[in-house]
Amino acid sequence: MRKAVKQILLCAAALLLVCLACRAAFFDHLNIYIPLQGAAEPEAEIRVEQPDILRAGEAESRGGYLRLPLYPAGRGETDLVYGNETDGALKHELRVDRFHTVYDMNTGNFTGDTVVLIAVTLFWLLVSAIMLWHFFQAKGAAFYDYGTIYYAGFSLFALASGLVMLSVTVSHLLHPENYSMYEAYAAISGASARYMKISTPLMLVFAAAMAVSNIALLRHERPRIQNALGLLVSILLIIGEFIGWFLLLRNFSGSEIAYRIDNTLQNTYATAFIYFQCMLTGAVICGFTAARRTPAPDKDFIIILGCWFRPDGSLPPLLRGRADKALEFWTKQKEETGKEARFIPSGGQGGNEPMPEGEAIRQYLLSRGIEDRLILPEDRAVNTYENMANSREIIRGTAPEGKTVFATSSYHVFRSGLWARQAGLSAEGLGSRTKWWFWPNAFMRETAGLLQKRWKQELLFLLLLIVFFGILSMIL
């Protein structure tokens, strides 16, 4: 993640230098566009009130407008006045800063604004490209990282923002008389709100699918809070979308400061909502990707993560699926390479279990024809982290350089990979199939666990985004 942040900052610095260089080399004036109708007929008077600050060049007609170049002569503020006195004169409020940049307060345009728009567009697109590149470059055990969630989720937000800015930039380049910089300012400060509008259909479809799967789960399993998490997420997504659209579509009337406050409220709410949406999207993408990946057949150890089993010692479908997935990989690897990996069935003994989970899995492996010499049971772990940490010690005592894969339920692969990395174990995951109505709710629990573990970091990042877009909404 740090490498990606450095690359993004480097891109921002490089684009800033390009903007400054282009401004100094190619842009020495600002064009003002005056409509050729009413008060701005060709014979109407056009004057700068303080020519010692701004000097007007020669105007030329362009598609129903007069294009008037203004050259800076000194620092200060002045007005461009045009029109007949009988019809009423119109004004452009102008300002020149110490760097001889001319600002049009009526439109937001300024000297060199075109290159700035191009740079902002490139920045969003480069951010998306950098994140997508890091996501696809995350191979093997390196895939199981919180940064991968950010890459998957926020790359889509950056791409959508870049495409919106591209549309605004092209419009400003082709028709600067109609598309002012205020359009661009609105696009930048309202990036979260725009993304919320674009992604609403997908979020509603996702929420509906989650609700359907959760209702099916409740019909098969006994009702409890853990089995209703997906339904709760669906309801919160729908309510969140409703609140966002209510804020965006309501009619507003009031002073300029009241409008800025209202606009800031819209954008800060959209930022908070989109943040969690991006995290959810990233987690879902990473979860599906991790569950579908097949590691290379070169492993020395296969860890099987335990879970609850029956009082008679037999494995329920969930745990049996994990063991069968491990056996499937072991058999395929042996057929392709002749290499026999060793199994590490992992899991301690629960209060209502007759034996450790690792031992129950060992007995199942023996019943499937695996020789006892190939099984190294771990029987002390009480959670996934201890599964990985204790298995790491077994591996280090047997073959420290051995390559490892772990088998667990499909919804649990990505989070298990994170625990493996935190335990100092380099391992890839295998995902066993689970029933369609069980998978989504279980995955929501995994996602909640991911966010809960890093809630301080996530809250800090969210606050930084809210402050950033809130300030943009107030000042632009």
C-alpha positions as CSV (number, residue, x, y, z in Angstrom):
1,M,0.0,0.0,0.0
2,R,2.8,2.4,0.8
3,K,4.3,1.8,-2.6
4,A,1.0,2.8,-4.3
5,V,0.7,5.9,-2.1
6,K,4.2,7.0,-3.1
7,Q,3.5,6.4,-6.8
8,I,0.2,8.5,-6.5
9,L,2.1,11.3,-4.7
10,L,4.8,11.2,-7.4
11,C,2.2,11.4,-10.1
12,A,0.6,14.4,-8.3
13,A,3.9,16.2,-8.0
14,A,4.9,15.5,-11.6
15,L,1.5,16.8,-12.9
16,L,1.8,19.9,-10.7
17,L,5.3,20.6,-12.2
18,V,3.9,20.1,-15.7
19,C,1.0,22.6,-15.0
20,L,3.5,25.2,-13.7
21,A,5.8,24.7,-16.7
22,C,3.0,24.9,-19.3
23,R,1.5,27.9,-17.5
24,A,4.8,29.7,-17.7
25,A,5.6,28.7,-21.3
26,F,2.3,28.7,-23.2
27,F,-0.3,30.7,-21.3
28,D,0.1,34.5,-20.9
29,H,-3.6,35.7,-21.2
30,L,-7.2,34.7,-20.4
31,N,-9.9,34.6,-23.0
32,I,-13.3,36.1,-22.1
33,Y,-16.3,35.0,-24.2
34,I,-19.0,37.7,-24.7
35,P,-22.3,36.6,-26.3
36,L,-23.2,38.5,-29.5
37,Q,-26.7,39.3,-28.6
38,G,-28.5,42.1,-26.7
39,A,-25.9,44.2,-24.8
40,A,-22.9,42.7,-26.6
41,E,-23.4,43.6,-30.2
42,P,-20.2,44.1,-32.1
43,E,-20.6,47.9,-32.0
44,A,-21.1,47.9,-28.2
45,E,-18.4,49.4,-26.0
46,I,-16.0,47.0,-24.4
47,R,-13.5,48.4,-21.9
48,V,-11.4,47.5,-18.9
49,E,-12.0,49.9,-16.1
50,Q,-8.3,49.8,-15.0
51,P,-6.0,49.3,-18.0
52,D,-3.0,49.4,-15.7
53,I,-4.1,46.0,-14.3
54,L,-5.5,44.4,-17.5
55,R,-5.0,45.1,-21.2
56,A,-7.6,44.0,-23.7
57,G,-6.4,42.5,-26.9
58,E,-8.2,42.4,-30.2
59,A,-11.7,40.7,-30.1
60,E,-12.7,38.2,-32.7
61,S,-16.1,36.6,-33.5
62,R,-16.5,32.9,-32.8
63,G,-19.8,31.0,-33.1
64,G,-22.1,33.6,-31.7
65,Y,-19.5,35.0,-29.2
66,L,-16.8,37.5,-29.1
67,R,-13.5,36.1,-27.9
68,L,-11.5,38.8,-26.1
69,P,-8.0,38.1,-24.8
70,L,-7.0,39.9,-21.6
71,Y,-3.3,40.4,-20.8
72,P,-2.1,41.1,-17.3
73,A,-0.3,44.4,-16.7
74,G,-0.3,44.7,-12.9
75,R,-1.6,43.1,-9.8
76,G,-5.1,44.0,-8.5
77,E,-8.9,43.8,-9.2
78,T,-10.8,45.4,-12.0
79,D,-14.0,45.0,-14.1
80,L,-14.5,44.3,-17.8
81,V,-17.6,46.3,-18.9
82,Y,-19.4,45.7,-22.1
83,G,-22.8,46.7,-23.6
84,N,-24.7,49.8,-24.5
85,E,-25.7,52.2,-21.8
86,T,-29.3,52.3,-23.0
87,D,-29.6,48.5,-22.8
88,G,-27.6,48.2,-19.6
89,A,-23.9,47.3,-19.3
90,L,-22.7,43.9,-18.2
91,K,-19.6,43.2,-16.1
92,H,-17.0,40.6,-15.6
93,E,-15.2,40.8,-12.3
94,L,-11.5,40.1,-12.8
95,R,-8.4,39.7,-10.6
96,V,-4.7,39.5,-11.3
97,D,-2.4,37.9,-8.7
98,R,1.3,38.3,-8.2
99,F,2.1,35.6,-10.7
100,H,0.2,37.5,-13.4
101,T,-2.6,34.9,-13.4
102,V,-5.9,36.4,-14.5
103,Y,-9.1,35.1,-12.7
104,D,-12.6,35.6,-14.0
105,M,-14.8,35.6,-10.9
106,N,-18.0,35.3,-13.1
107,T,-17.0,31.9,-14.6
108,G,-14.2,30.6,-12.4
109,N,-11.9,30.5,-15.5
110,F,-8.2,31.5,-15.1
111,T,-5.0,31.7,-17.1
112,G,-3.9,28.1,-17.9
113,D,-7.1,26.5,-16.6
114,T,-7.1,24.0,-19.6
115,V,-3.9,22.4,-18.6
116,V,-5.1,22.2,-15.0
117,L,-8.2,20.3,-16.1
118,I,-6.2,17.9,-18.2
119,A,-3.8,17.3,-15.2
120,V,-6.7,16.6,-12.8
121,T,-8.3,14.2,-15.3
122,L,-5.0,12.4,-15.8
123,F,-4.5,12.3,-12.0
124,W,-7.8,10.4,-11.4
125,L,-7.1,8.0,-14.3
126,L,-3.6,7.4,-13.1
127,V,-4.8,6.7,-9.6
128,S,-7.2,4.1,-11.0
129,A,-4.5,2.6,-13.2
130,I,-2.0,2.4,-10.3
131,M,-4.5,0.7,-8.0
132,L,-5.7,-1.7,-10.7
133,W,-2.0,-2.6,-11.5
134,H,-1.2,-3.3,-7.9
135,F,-4.4,-5.4,-7.5
136,F,-3.5,-7.6,-10.5
137,Q,0.1,-7.8,-9.5
138,A,-0.8,-9.2,-6.0
139,K,0.1,-12.8,-6.5
140,G,0.2,-15.7,-4.1
141,A,0.3,-14.9,-0.4
142,A,0.8,-11.2,-1.2
143,F,-2.8,-11.1,-2.4
144,Y,-4.0,-11.4,1.2
145,D,-3.6,-7.8,2.3
146,Y,-5.8,-4.9,3.4
147,G,-4.3,-2.9,0.6
148,T,-5.8,-5.3,-1.9
149,I,-9.3,-4.3,-0.7
150,Y,-8.5,-0.6,-1.3
151,Y,-7.1,-1.3,-4.7
152,A,-10.2,-3.2,-5.8
153,G,-12.8,-0.8,-4.3
154,F,-11.3,2.6,-4.7
155,S,-9.9,2.0,-8.2
156,L,-13.5,2.0,-9.5
157,F,-14.2,5.3,-7.7
158,A,-11.1,6.8,-9.2
159,L,-12.0,5.5,-12.7
160,A,-15.5,6.9,-12.5
161,S,-14.2,10.3,-11.3
162,G,-11.6,10.3,-14.1
163,L,-14.2,9.6,-16.8
164,V,-16.5,12.4,-15.4
165,M,-13.5,14.8,-15.4
166,L,-12.7,13.7,-18.9
167,S,-16.1,14.7,-20.1
168,V,-15.9,18.1,-18.4
169,T,-12.4,18.7,-19.8
170,V,-13.4,17.8,-23.3
171,S,-16.5,20.1,-23.0
172,H,-14.3,23.0,-21.7
173,L,-11.8,22.5,-24.5
174,L,-14.4,22.4,-27.3
175,H,-16.8,24.9,-25.9
176,P,-15.2,27.1,-23.3
177,E,-17.9,29.8,-23.8
178,N,-20.5,27.4,-22.5
179,Y,-18.6,25.1,-20.1
180,S,-16.8,27.2,-17.5
181,M,-14.5,26.1,-14.7
182,Y,-17.4,26.1,-12.3
183,E,-18.5,23.0,-14.1
184,A,-15.2,21.4,-13.3
185,Y,-15.2,22.6,-9.7
186,A,-18.6,21.0,-9.2
187,A,-17.3,17.8,-10.7
188,I,-14.3,17.7,-8.4
189,S,-16.1,18.6,-5.1
190,G,-19.1,16.4,-6.0
191,A,-17.1,13.3,-7.1
192,S,-18.6,11.2,-4.3
193,A,-22.1,12.3,-5.1
194,R,-21.7,11.6,-8.8
195,Y,-20.3,8.1,-8.0
196,M,-23.2,7.5,-5.7
197,K,-25.6,8.3,-8.6
198,I,-23.8,6.1,-11.1
199,S,-23.5,3.1,-8.7
200,T,-27.0,3.2,-7.4
201,P,-28.5,0.5,-9.7
202,L,-25.7,-1.9,-8.9
203,M,-26.0,-1.3,-5.1
204,L,-29.8,-1.9,-5.3
205,V,-29.3,-5.1,-7.2
206,F,-26.6,-6.2,-4.7
207,A,-28.9,-5.4,-1.8
208,A,-31.8,-7.3,-3.3
209,A,-29.6,-10.4,-3.9
210,M,-28.3,-10.2,-0.4
211,A,-31.9,-10.0,1.0
212,V,-33.0,-13.0,-1.1
213,S,-30.1,-15.2,0.0
214,N,-30.5,-14.2,3.6
215,I,-34.2,-15.0,3.6
216,A,-33.3,-18.4,2.1
217,L,-30.7,-18.9,4.9
218,L,-33.2,-18.1,7.6
219,R,-35.6,-20.7,6.2
220,H,-32.8,-23.4,6.4
221,E,-31.1,-22.3,9.6
222,R,-32.5,-21.3,13.0
223,P,-33.2,-17.5,13.4
224,R,-30.4,-15.6,15.2
225,I,-28.6,-12.3,14.8
226,Q,-25.6,-13.8,13.0
227,N,-27.9,-15.3,10.4
228,A,-29.6,-12.0,9.6
229,L,-26.5,-9.8,9.0
230,G,-26.9,-9.9,5.2
231,L,-30.5,-8.7,5.5
232,L,-29.4,-5.9,7.8
233,V,-26.7,-4.8,5.3
234,S,-29.3,-4.9,2.5
235,I,-31.7,-2.6,4.5
236,L,-28.9,-0.2,5.5
237,L,-27.8,0.0,1.8
238,I,-31.3,0.9,0.7
239,I,-31.8,3.4,3.4
240,G,-28.4,4.9,2.7
241,E,-29.2,5.3,-1.0
242,F,-32.6,6.8,-0.1
243,I,-31.1,9.4,2.2
244,G,-28.4,10.3,-0.3
245,W,-30.9,10.8,-3.1
246,F,-33.2,12.8,-0.8
247,L,-30.3,15.2,-0.1
248,L,-29.3,15.4,-3.8
249,L,-32.7,16.0,-5.2
250,R,-34.5,18.3,-2.7
251,N,-35.2,21.9,-3.8
252,F,-33.0,24.5,-2.2
253,S,-33.4,28.3,-1.8
254,G,-31.4,30.6,0.3
255,S,-28.3,32.7,0.6
256,E,-24.9,31.7,-1.0
257,I,-23.5,30.7,2.3
258,A,-26.5,28.5,3.0
259,Y,-26.2,26.9,-0.4
260,R,-22.5,26.2,0.3
261,I,-23.4,24.5,3.6
262,D,-26.2,22.5,1.9
263,N,-23.8,21.4,-0.8
264,T,-21.2,20.5,1.7
265,L,-23.7,18.4,3.6
266,Q,-24.6,16.5,0.4
267,N,-21.0,15.8,-0.5
268,T,-19.8,14.8,3.0
269,Y,-22.7,12.4,3.3
270,A,-22.0,10.9,-0.1
271,T,-18.3,10.6,0.8
272,A,-19.1,8.7,3.9
273,F,-21.5,6.4,2.1
274,I,-19.2,5.8,-0.9
275,Y,-16.3,5.1,1.4
276,F,-18.1,2.1,3.0
277,Q,-19.5,1.2,-0.4
278,C,-16.0,1.0,-1.8
279,M,-14.7,-1.0,1.1
280,L,-17.7,-3.4,0.7
281,T,-17.1,-3.6,-3.1
282,G,-13.4,-4.2,-2.5
283,A,-14.0,-6.9,0.1
284,V,-16.5,-8.7,-2.2
285,I,-14.1,-8.6,-5.2
286,C,-11.2,-9.9,-3.1
287,G,-13.4,-12.5,-1.5
288,F,-14.6,-13.9,-4.8
289,T,-11.1,-13.7,-6.3
290,A,-9.5,-15.5,-3.4
291,A,-12.1,-18.2,-3.4
292,R,-11.7,-18.9,-7.1
293,R,-7.9,-18.9,-7.3
294,T,-6.0,-22.2,-7.7
295,P,-2.5,-22.3,-6.2
296,A,0.4,-23.8,-8.1
297,P,0.8,-27.6,-7.5
298,D,4.2,-27.3,-5.7
299,K,3.1,-27.3,-2.1
300,D,4.7,-29.1,0.8
301,F,2.0,-28.5,3.4
302,I,-1.8,-28.3,3.3
303,I,-3.5,-26.8,6.3
304,I,-7.1,-27.7,6.9
305,L,-8.9,-25.1,9.1
306,G,-11.2,-26.7,11.5
307,C,-14.7,-25.8,12.7
308,W,-17.6,-27.4,14.6
309,F,-18.2,-31.2,14.0
310,R,-20.8,-33.7,15.2
311,P,-20.7,-35.3,18.7
312,D,-20.1,-38.7,17.1
313,G,-16.9,-37.3,15.5
314,S,-18.2,-37.2,12.0
315,L,-17.7,-34.1,9.9
316,P,-20.7,-32.0,8.9
317,P,-20.9,-30.8,5.2
318,L,-19.0,-27.5,5.9
319,L,-16.0,-29.1,7.5
320,R,-16.1,-32.1,5.2
321,G,-16.0,-29.7,2.2
322,R,-12.8,-28.2,3.5
323,A,-11.2,-31.6,4.0
324,D,-12.4,-32.8,0.5
325,K,-11.0,-29.6,-1.1
326,A,-7.6,-30.3,0.5
327,L,-7.7,-33.9,-0.7
328,E,-8.7,-32.8,-4.2
329,F,-5.6,-30.5,-4.4
330,W,-3.3,-33.1,-2.9
331,T,-4.5,-35.8,-5.4
332,K,-4.1,-33.4,-8.4
333,Q,-0.7,-32.3,-7.3
334,K,0.5,-35.8,-6.8
335,E,-0.8,-36.8,-10.3
336,E,0.9,-33.8,-12.0
337,T,4.2,-33.6,-10.1
338,G,4.5,-36.8,-8.0
339,K,4.9,-34.6,-4.9
340,E,3.2,-35.7,-1.7
341,A,2.3,-32.8,0.5
342,R,1.7,-33.3,4.2
343,F,-1.6,-32.4,5.8
344,I,-1.9,-30.2,8.9
345,P,-5.5,-30.6,10.2
346,S,-5.8,-27.7,12.6
347,G,-8.2,-26.9,15.4
348,G,-8.5,-27.3,19.2
349,Q,-11.3,-28.9,21.3
350,G,-14.4,-26.9,22.0
351,G,-16.5,-27.2,25.1
352,N,-19.1,-29.4,23.5
353,E,-16.7,-31.4,21.2
354,P,-15.5,-34.9,22.1
355,M,-12.1,-34.4,20.6
356,P,-10.0,-31.6,19.0
357,E,-11.1,-30.5,15.6
358,G,-7.6,-31.4,14.2
359,E,-8.0,-35.0,15.4
360,A,-11.5,-35.3,13.9
361,I,-10.1,-34.1,10.6
362,R,-7.2,-36.5,10.9
363,Q,-9.5,-39.5,11.3
364,Y,-11.4,-38.4,8.3
365,L,-8.2,-38.2,6.2
366,L,-7.2,-41.7,7.4
367,S,-10.7,-43.0,6.3
368,R,-10.0,-41.5,2.8
369,G,-6.8,-43.5,2.5
370,I,-4.2,-40.9,3.5
371,E,-1.2,-42.5,5.3
372,D,-0.7,-41.4,8.9
373,R,2.9,-40.4,8.2
374,L,1.5,-37.6,6.0
375,I,-0.6,-36.1,8.7
376,L,0.7,-33.6,11.3
377,P,-2.3,-32.6,13.4
378,E,-2.5,-29.2,15.3
379,D,-4.9,-29.5,18.2
380,R,-4.6,-26.4,20.3
381,A,-5.9,-23.5,18.2
382,V,-9.1,-21.7,19.2
383,N,-9.3,-19.2,16.3
384,T,-8.0,-18.7,12.8
385,Y,-5.0,-16.7,13.9
386,E,-3.9,-19.6,16.2
387,N,-4.6,-22.1,13.4
388,M,-2.0,-20.2,11.3
389,A,0.5,-19.5,14.1
390,N,0.5,-23.0,15.5
391,S,0.7,-24.5,12.0
392,R,3.6,-22.2,11.2
393,E,5.5,-23.7,14.2
394,I,4.9,-27.2,12.9
395,I,6.1,-26.2,9.4
396,R,9.2,-24.6,10.8
397,G,10.1,-27.7,12.8
398,T,9.6,-29.9,9.8
399,A,10.6,-28.0,6.6
400,P,11.1,-24.3,7.2
401,E,11.3,-23.5,3.5
402,G,8.2,-25.5,2.7
403,K,5.5,-24.0,0.6
404,T,2.0,-23.9,2.1
405,V,-1.6,-23.8,1.1
406,F,-4.7,-23.8,3.4
407,A,-8.2,-25.1,2.8
408,T,-11.2,-23.4,4.2
409,S,-14.8,-22.4,3.2
410,S,-14.9,-20.1,0.1
411,Y,-16.2,-17.1,2.1
412,H,-13.4,-17.5,4.6
413,V,-10.4,-17.7,2.3
414,F,-9.4,-14.0,2.1
415,R,-9.7,-13.3,5.8
416,S,-7.8,-16.5,6.6
417,G,-5.0,-15.3,4.3
418,L,-4.8,-12.1,6.2
419,W,-4.5,-14.0,9.5
420,A,-1.8,-16.2,7.9
421,R,0.2,-13.1,7.0
422,Q,-0.2,-11.6,10.5
423,A,1.0,-14.9,11.9
424,G,4.1,-14.8,9.8
425,L,3.0,-17.6,7.5
426,S,3.3,-17.3,3.7
427,A,0.4,-19.3,2.4
428,E,-2.2,-19.4,-0.4
429,G,-5.8,-20.4,0.0
430,L,-8.2,-23.0,-1.3
431,G,-12.0,-22.4,-1.1
432,S,-14.5,-25.2,-0.7
433,R,-18.0,-24.7,-2.0
434,T,-20.8,-23.8,0.3
435,K,-24.6,-23.6,-0.4
436,W,-25.6,-20.5,-2.3
437,W,-27.9,-19.2,0.5
438,F,-25.2,-19.6,3.1
439,W,-22.3,-17.9,1.3
440,P,-23.4,-14.2,1.2
441,N,-24.4,-13.9,4.9
442,A,-21.2,-15.7,6.0
443,F,-19.2,-13.4,3.8
444,M,-20.8,-10.3,5.3
445,R,-19.7,-11.6,8.7
446,E,-16.1,-11.9,7.3
447,T,-16.3,-8.4,5.9
448,A,-17.6,-7.0,9.2
449,G,-14.7,-8.7,10.9
450,L,-12.2,-7.1,8.5
451,L,-13.5,-3.6,9.2
452,Q,-13.8,-4.2,12.9
453,K,-10.2,-5.1,13.3
454,R,-9.0,-1.9,11.6
455,W,-11.8,0.5,12.7
456,K,-9.3,3.1,14.0
457,Q,-7.4,3.3,10.7
458,E,-10.7,3.2,8.7
459,L,-12.2,5.9,10.7
460,L,-9.2,8.2,10.3
461,F,-9.1,7.6,6.6
462,L,-12.8,8.3,6.4
463,L,-12.5,11.6,8.3
464,L,-9.7,12.7,6.0
465,L,-11.8,12.1,3.0
466,I,-14.8,13.9,4.5
467,V,-12.6,16.9,5.5
468,F,-11.1,17.0,2.0
469,F,-14.4,16.9,0.1
470,G,-16.1,19.1,2.7
471,I,-13.5,21.9,2.2
472,L,-13.7,21.6,-1.6
473,S,-17.5,22.0,-1.4
474,M,-17.2,25.1,0.8
475,I,-14.5,26.9,-1.2
476,L,-15.3,26.0,-4.8
